[in-house]
């Protein structure tokens, strides 16, 4: 089974910080109050960030798609 990774389009992010608050590993941060970004090295693809995103822009993709 392929491992997943959270992905979000920065231009559509509203920088609310909901995703960063629920990430159990601190893989999501809000950069300068502008947009959220995902640290691929820390993300385990649990989907908690996607579940709480009010803009519904976070998706889970297989890590192979990122290469």
DAUR-V135128 format. One record per residue. N is the residue number from 1. RES is the residue in one letter. SS is DSSP state (2 for helix, 1 for strand, 0 for the rest). OMEGA is omega in whole degrees, 0 to 359 (* if undefined). NEAR is the number of other ideal C-beta (glycine too) atoms within 10 Angstrom. Layout:
n;res;ss;omega;near
N;RES;SS;OMEGA;NEAR
N;RES;SS;OMEGA;NEAR
This chain:
n;res;ss;omega;near
1;X;0;182;4
2;X;0;177;10
3;X;0;183;11
4;X;1;179;18
5;X;1;177;19
6;X;1;180;25
7;X;1;178;17
8;X;0;178;20
9;X;0;185;11
10;X;2;182;12
11;X;2;181;7
12;X;2;183;11
13;X;0;179;19
14;X;0;176;12
15;X;0;181;16
16;X;0;178;14
17;X;0;180;13
18;X;2;182;20
19;X;2;180;27
20;X;2;181;17
21;X;2;184;12
22;X;2;182;15
23;X;0;184;22
24;X;0;182;10
25;X;0;180;12
26;X;0;182;10
27;X;0;181;21
28;X;1;177;24
29;X;1;176;16
30;X;1;183;17
31;X;1;176;11
32;X;0;179;7
33;X;0;184;7
34;X;0;182;10
35;X;1;177;16
36;X;1;176;25
37;X;1;184;15
38;X;1;174;19
39;X;0;184;13
40;X;0;180;12
41;X;0;180;7
42;X;0;184;13
43;X;0;177;21
44;X;0;176;14
45;X;0;183;18
46;X;0;178;16
47;X;0;180;13
48;X;2;180;19
49;X;2;180;24
50;X;2;182;19
51;X;2;183;12
52;X;2;183;15
53;X;0;181;21
54;X;0;179;9
55;X;0;179;15
56;X;0;182;10
57;X;0;182;17
58;X;0;178;23
59;X;1;175;14
60;X;1;180;15
61;X;1;178;13
62;X;1;182;13
63;X;2;179;13
64;X;2;179;9
65;X;2;181;10
66;X;2;184;9
67;X;0;*;5
